Structure formats: structure tokens, C-alpha cells
């Protein structure tokens, strides 16, 4: 059960994210990459800190353009490490660049990031569980442990639990998926 449904409604940052993004399936590469980058940067910090810095991340990482980020070199790393509008952590910055390059390769191997997620959503004819997702993400991406992977996938509807069943957003998502 999601405690987020208790704290988010009405909050200036958490509320809009909870009501319009969290648990909502996404297909756009930049949106998926943004969500992964933000979840990685949340590690060790509060989600509110990340939401407060979201615009800074968007500006610093070229609007979450995968090709732009994949091409970052040492000058970009230095620029990011000096940018107070984002979370300045070399491991997280390096992970963003590496993961952008991984997403580029997914275009050739699967047709894109969303198609890669879809291709791995089932395992042996059943929905993939969190533990197997975490193993897959650790093999594929950098800086993606259990909490990061779980939240990333829950935020996109690949894992259940983003919203309590009695949350109005859960009912909205259920109606959408029934169509």
C-alpha cells in the first residue's frame, strides 16, 4: 500500500506528481530517461529534494535528450559537477551518461527504451517480479539498485503499488487500463 497517497495530495510538489505522473504508463524516451535519472539522483535523498531540482535537471541535461546526454564528455561532467541546480555526485552523473548510451543501444536491439521494458515485462508468461527486474536493471544500467529500480518501475505502472486501491488516482488508472 502506498503511503504516498497519504502525504502527496495537496502538497505543492508531491501533489501534482502523485496526481498526474506517478503510476501513469509512459512511452516517450525522454520521459522514461528523465524518470530513471531522477530516481537515480534521489538515492540517499528525499523525493521532495529531487522534485525541487527537477527544472535544474531538465536544463542541465538538455531536456533529458538521450542523444545529447550520451555524447557528454569531460567538459560536460565538470559543468554538471559545478551546477548547484542539480545533485552534484560524480557517480550519479557518470551513471546518467552511461545509461543514456545504453538507451541509445536499445533502439537497435528493441526499438527503444519503452519497447525494451515491454519485452522484459513478462517472464515465463507471468508478470516479472521486482527481484527479477532488479537483476535485469543491474545487468543493464548503472546505479540501479532495488529501491531505484522498484520506484522507477512502479512510477510507470510496470510494478503494482504506486497507489492504494482507494486512492482516486488508482481508480483513474484502472479506468484507463480497462479501455
Secondary structure by P-SEA (a helix, b strand, c coil): cccccccccccccaaaaaacccccccccaaaaaaaaaaaaaaccccaaaaaaaaaaaaaaaccccaaaaaaccaaaaaaaaacccccccaaaaaaaaaaaaaaaaaaaacccaaaaaaaacccccccccaaaaaaaaaaccccccaaaaaaaaaaacccccccccccaaaaaaaaaaac
